[in-house]
Amino acid sequence: MVRRGTYSIVARDDDTGELGAAVQSHWFSVGSIVTWARPGVGAVVTQSIAERAYGPNLLDALQGGAAASAALGGLIAADEAARFRQVAVITPSGPPATHTGDGCIPYAGHAAGNDFSVQANMMASEAVWPAMAEAFASSTGPLARRMLAALRGAEAQGGDVRGKQSSAMVVVPAAGEDWRRVVDLRVEDHPEPLDELERLIGVNDAYILATVGDDLTGEGRHAEAGEAYRSAAALQPGNHELLFWAGIAEFAHGDRSTGLTQVRRAIELQPGWRELLGRLSPEVAPDAAAVLAALDG
């Protein structure tokens, strides 16, 4: 048996309908094992001596109409190694269901509210999961940030007794195809996985805005696209991709000096942007040729 000390959370945002799961462990690539979610269906974590099948099997049962407690109870009853498992599941409504087997290595336990469950095993102390619950319950903002606060709460109480190595987070929308994600991030191997996860959440926020810009561009709504690109670049000012598109937008909106400065800086960081500038059609970037001419001028 491979024993994996882990702390995690499943949670729901009752305002947006988003569902999510997040985890940190001293185990390589913990996100490939523990966190599962499906839009409008549920979110699952499976850990301790983790059986990956709990993720898809629970989500399938929920999608078939089973309640969280019944779905989890059925799988636990059929599992000969249930006493070594720690599993939690949450759905779009109602309280979560959680199982911590008596074979999980101490310190192990879980705590739940109506819209979340936190669980941990092989921890430095019994204070870990209560601290997670308090951190989540007292936090505000997007679900991803609240779940990160819960993970931070665990670490503040010592976290995994072995230390830290990897983390992951998935957030799905209230509805949509199975593949849709709001956040889908993994830190596979890092000395400070929660710091890196927090950095990636910030990058993800910026790229969500940039994707909005791309979609608006595809609809020919270039002014609105420019606003989205500028907001994205403001969140990640050192990102040359976002800086480039923000510069194009600033130029198009009449602030030619700022726009050119941003485009020049993007080209300094990655010279390939200058070549790409000459390839952009008016449908993608109506002012690309004028920006290139101004750069040459």
C-alpha positions in Angstrom: 0.0 0.0 0.0 1.2 3.5 -0.8 0.2 6.0 1.9 -0.3 9.5 0.8 -0.6 12.3 3.4 -2.9 14.9 2.0 -5.2 17.8 2.9 -8.0 18.9 0.6 -11.3 20.7 0.2 -14.4 20.3 -1.9 -16.7 23.3 -2.0 -19.6 25.1 -3.7 -20.2 28.8 -4.5 -23.9 29.2 -3.9 -23.9 32.5 -5.7 -22.4 31.3 -9.0 -23.1 27.6 -8.8 -19.4 26.8 -9.3 -18.1 23.6 -7.7 -14.4 23.0 -6.9 -11.8 20.8 -5.3 -8.3 21.7 -4.2 -5.4 19.8 -2.6 -1.9 19.9 -1.3 0.4 17.0 -0.4 3.9 15.7 -0.1 3.3 13.5 -3.1 4.3 14.1 -6.7 1.5 15.2 -9.0 -1.2 15.0 -6.4 -3.8 16.6 -8.8 -3.6 13.6 -11.1 -5.0 11.5 -8.3 -7.1 13.4 -5.9 -9.3 16.2 -7.5 -12.3 15.5 -9.8 -15.2 17.7 -10.9 -17.9 17.9 -13.5 -20.1 21.0 -14.3 -23.5 20.9 -12.7 -22.8 17.5 -11.2 -20.3 17.5 -8.4 -16.7 17.7 -7.1 -14.8 14.9 -5.5 -11.5 14.3 -3.7 -10.1 10.8 -3.1 -7.0 10.4 -0.9 -5.1 8.6 1.9 -4.6 5.2 0.1 -6.3 6.8 -2.9 -8.4 4.9 -5.3 -8.8 7.1 -8.4 -12.0 5.3 -9.4 -13.9 7.1 -6.7 -13.6 10.3 -8.8 -15.3 9.2 -12.0 -17.5 6.6 -10.3 -19.0 9.1 -7.9 -19.5 11.7 -10.6 -21.3 9.1 -12.8 -23.5 8.1 -9.8 -24.4 11.7 -9.2 -25.1 12.4 -12.8 -27.4 9.4 -12.7 -29.5 11.0 -10.0 -27.9 9.6 -6.8 -27.6 11.8 -3.7 -24.1 12.5 -2.4 -24.4 10.4 0.7 -26.0 7.5 -1.1 -23.4 7.5 -3.9 -20.5 7.6 -1.5 -22.0 5.1 0.9 -22.5 2.6 -1.9 -18.9 2.8 -3.1 -17.6 2.6 0.5 -19.7 -0.5 1.2 -18.3 -2.3 -1.8 -14.7 -1.4 -1.1 -12.6 -3.9 0.9 -10.0 -1.2 1.6 -12.6 1.4 2.7 -11.0 1.8 6.1 -7.9 3.2 4.4 -9.8 5.7 2.2 -10.6 9.3 2.7 -13.2 10.6 0.2 -15.4 13.7 0.0 -18.1 14.8 -2.5 -20.2 17.8 -2.9 -23.1 18.5 -5.3 -24.9 21.6 -6.6 -27.2 21.6 -3.6 -27.3 20.2 -0.1 -24.5 19.2 2.3 -21.4 17.3 1.3 -20.7 13.7 2.1 -17.3 12.6 3.6 -15.7 9.4 4.7 -12.5 9.1 6.8 -11.6 5.5 7.3 -10.3 4.4 10.7 -7.2 3.0 8.9 -6.0 6.5 7.8 -2.7 7.5 9.4 -3.1 10.0 12.3 -3.6 12.7 12.5 -6.7 12.3 10.2 -10.1 13.7 10.1 -12.6 16.0 8.4 -14.9 18.9 9.0 -17.9 20.1 6.9 -20.3 23.0 6.5 -23.3 23.2 4.2 -21.2 24.2 1.2 -17.8 22.6 1.9 -15.9 19.7 3.3 -12.2 19.7 4.4 -10.3 16.5 5.1 -6.8 15.6 6.0 -4.6 12.6 6.9 -1.0 12.1 8.0 -1.1 15.7 9.4 1.3 17.4 11.8 -1.6 18.0 14.3 -5.4 17.6 14.8 -5.6 21.4 14.4 -5.2 21.2 10.6 -8.7 20.5 9.3 -10.5 22.7 11.8 -8.2 25.5 10.7 -9.1 24.8 7.1 -12.8 24.9 7.8 -12.4 28.2 9.7 -10.3 29.7 6.9 -12.9 28.8 4.2 -15.9 29.9 6.2 -14.4 33.3 7.0 -13.1 34.0 3.5 -14.8 36.0 0.7 -14.3 36.3 -3.0 -14.2 33.8 -5.9 -14.4 30.1 -5.0 -10.8 29.5 -6.1 -9.4 32.1 -3.7 -11.5 30.8 -0.9 -10.3 27.3 -1.4 -6.7 28.5 -1.5 -7.4 30.2 1.8 -8.4 26.9 3.2 -5.2 25.3 2.0 -3.2 28.1 3.6 -5.1 27.5 6.8 -3.9 23.9 6.8 -0.3 24.9 6.2 -0.4 27.4 9.0 -1.1 24.5 11.4 1.8 22.4 10.1 0.0 20.7 7.2 1.4 17.3 6.0 3.8 16.0 8.6 6.2 15.1 5.8 6.2 18.6 4.3 5.0 19.8 0.9 5.5 19.0 -2.8 2.5 19.4 -5.0 -0.9 21.0 -5.2 -3.9 21.3 -7.5 -7.2 23.0 -8.0 -10.2 22.5 -10.3 -13.3 24.7 -10.5 -16.2 24.0 -12.8 -19.1 26.2 -13.9 -22.7 25.6 -12.8 -23.6 24.0 -16.1 -22.0 23.0 -19.4 -20.2 20.1 -21.1 -18.2 17.8 -19.0 -14.9 19.3 -20.2 -15.6 22.9 -19.2 -13.4 24.4 -16.5 -13.1 27.8 -14.8 -9.8 26.8 -13.1 -7.8 23.7 -13.8 -4.3 24.0 -12.4 -1.6 21.6 -11.1 1.7 22.2 -9.4 3.4 18.9 -9.9 6.7 19.4 -7.9 7.7 22.6 -6.2 9.3 23.6 -2.9 6.4 26.0 -2.2 3.4 24.5 -4.0 0.8 26.8 -2.5 2.8 29.9 -3.5 3.1 28.6 -7.0 -0.6 27.7 -7.1 -1.5 31.2 -6.0 0.7 32.6 -8.7 -1.0 30.4 -11.3 -4.5 31.4 -10.2 -3.5 35.0 -10.9 -2.2 34.1 -14.4 -5.4 32.1 -14.9 -7.5 35.1 -14.0 -5.6 37.2 -16.6 -6.0 34.6 -19.3 -9.7 34.3 -18.7 -10.0 38.0 -19.6 -7.7 37.5 -22.6 -9.9 34.7 -23.8 -12.9 37.1 -23.5 -10.9 39.4 -25.7 -10.3 36.7 -28.2 -14.0 35.8 -28.3 -15.0 39.4 -28.8 -12.5 39.8 -31.6 -14.0 36.9 -33.3 -17.3 38.7 -33.1 -15.8 41.8 -34.6 -16.3 43.7 -31.3 -12.8 45.2 -31.2 -13.4 48.0 -28.8 -14.8 45.7 -26.1 -12.0 43.2 -26.9 -9.5 45.9 -26.3 -10.9 46.6 -22.8 -10.6 42.9 -22.0 -7.0 42.8 -23.2 -6.1 45.9 -21.2 -7.6 44.4 -18.1 -5.7 41.2 -18.6 -2.4 42.9 -19.0 -3.0 45.0 -15.9 -3.3 41.7 -13.9 0.0 40.3 -15.3 2.1 43.3 -16.4 5.2 41.2 -17.1 3.5 38.9 -19.5 4.6 39.8 -23.0 1.7 38.1 -24.7 -0.9 40.1 -22.7 1.3 43.2 -23.1 1.3 42.9 -26.9 -2.4 42.6 -27.3 -3.0 45.4 -24.7 -0.7 47.6 -26.8 -2.6 46.9 -30.0 -5.8 47.8 -28.1 -4.4 51.0 -26.7 -3.2 52.1 -30.1 -6.6 51.4 -31.6 -8.3 53.4 -28.9 -6.2 56.5 -29.7 -3.4 56.3 -27.1 -0.8 55.6 -29.8 2.1 56.4 -27.6 1.2 54.0 -24.8 0.2 51.4 -27.3 3.5 51.6 -29.1 5.4 51.5 -25.9 3.6 48.3 -24.8 4.1 46.7 -28.2 7.8 47.6 -28.2 8.3 46.2 -24.8 6.6 42.9 -25.8 8.9 42.7 -28.8 11.9 43.3 -26.6 10.9 40.4 -24.4 10.0 38.2 -27.3 11.2 39.3 -30.8 8.7 37.0 -32.5 5.9 39.4 -31.8 7.3 41.8 -34.5 7.1 39.1 -37.1 3.6 38.1 -36.0 2.5 41.8 -36.2 3.1 41.6 -40.0 0.9 38.5 -40.3 -2.2 39.8 -38.5 -5.2 40.3 -40.8 -7.5 43.3 -40.4 -10.2 40.9 -39.1 -7.9 39.9 -36.2 -6.3 43.3 -35.5 -7.6 46.2 -37.7 -4.7 48.5 -36.7 -1.9 46.0 -37.0 -0.5 47.5 -40.2 -0.6 51.0 -38.7 1.2 49.8 -35.6 3.9 48.2 -37.7 4.3 51.3 -39.8 4.5 53.4 -36.6 7.2 51.1 -35.2 9.2 51.4 -38.4 8.6 55.1 -38.5 
